[in-house]
Amino acid sequence: MKRSILKSNAPLFEVLLRLLDPLVTMAAGLLAHRLYLESWDLPDRYVYALAFMGLATAVLFPVIGLYGSRRGVTAFEEVRQIFRAVAVLAAIWFAFVFFSKTGAE
């Protein structure tokens, strides 16, 4: 019996998600900068902050367990887990802004 296409390609999909998630985080920051300040020109500190958040995403998401098996998990539980991971990322960001005193900038 042949395995399904998803099961045989699951490791590839997991690697792609692990690469794509930090890029999406950084792209969201870039888009927020563009929409709020109406400029694509990023200050150096913002580039460093985007890189830090991408790294935080790459480290935090596997620790929280987002890349584990989804078998038997309800949609509500999955959305709750994603929301929790994004909330922790937001808390890290707010702590960084607060302790570096860069909020006013």
C-alpha positions in Angstrom: 0.0 0.0 0.0 1.3 3.4 -1.0 1.6 6.1 1.7 -0.2 9.4 1.1 1.7 12.3 -0.6 1.5 14.4 2.6 2.9 11.7 4.8 5.9 11.0 2.5 6.7 14.7 2.2 6.0 15.7 5.8 9.7 16.3 6.6 10.1 18.6 3.6 7.0 20.6 4.6 8.3 20.9 8.1 11.6 22.3 6.9 9.8 24.7 4.6 7.6 26.0 7.5 10.6 26.4 9.7 12.2 28.6 7.0 9.1 30.4 6.1 7.8 31.4 9.5 10.8 33.7 10.4 10.6 35.3 6.9 6.9 36.0 7.4 7.6 37.6 10.8 10.2 39.9 9.3 8.0 40.7 6.3 5.1 41.6 8.7 7.5 44.0 10.5 8.6 45.5 7.2 5.0 45.9 6.0 4.1 47.6 9.4 6.9 50.0 9.0 5.9 50.8 5.4 2.2 51.3 6.3 2.9 53.4 9.5 5.8 55.6 8.3 5.1 55.4 4.5 8.7 54.6 3.7 10.7 51.6 2.7 13.9 53.1 4.1 14.7 51.3 7.3 16.9 52.6 10.0 19.7 50.2 11.1 18.1 49.6 14.5 14.9 48.5 12.8 16.8 46.0 10.6 18.5 44.6 13.7 15.1 44.3 15.4 13.6 42.5 12.4 16.5 40.1 12.3 16.1 39.5 16.1 12.4 38.8 15.8 13.1 36.4 12.9 15.6 34.6 15.1 13.2 34.6 18.0 10.5 33.1 15.8 12.9 30.4 14.6 13.8 29.5 18.2 10.4 30.0 19.9 8.1 28.2 17.6 9.8 24.7 17.9 10.0 25.2 21.7 6.3 25.8 21.9 5.7 22.8 19.8 4.2 24.3 16.6 5.9 21.9 14.3 4.8 18.7 16.1 2.3 16.2 14.8 -1.2 17.6 14.3 -2.9 14.2 14.4 -5.9 14.2 16.8 -5.6 17.9 17.5 -8.7 20.0 17.2 -8.8 23.2 15.1 -9.4 25.2 18.3 -6.4 23.7 20.0 -4.2 24.4 17.0 -5.4 28.1 16.7 -4.9 28.5 20.5 -1.3 27.2 20.2 -0.5 29.6 17.3 -2.1 32.5 19.2 0.0 31.6 22.3 3.2 31.6 20.2 2.4 35.0 18.6 1.5 36.4 22.0 4.9 35.3 23.4 6.6 36.9 20.4 4.7 40.1 21.0 5.7 40.1 24.7 9.3 39.6 23.8 9.0 42.6 21.4 7.3 44.8 24.0 10.0 43.9 26.6 12.7 44.7 24.1 11.1 48.1 23.3 10.6 48.9 27.0 14.0 47.9 28.3 15.9 49.4 25.4 13.9 52.7 25.8 13.3 52.9 22.0 9.5 53.1 22.2 9.3 56.8 21.6 11.4 56.5 18.5 
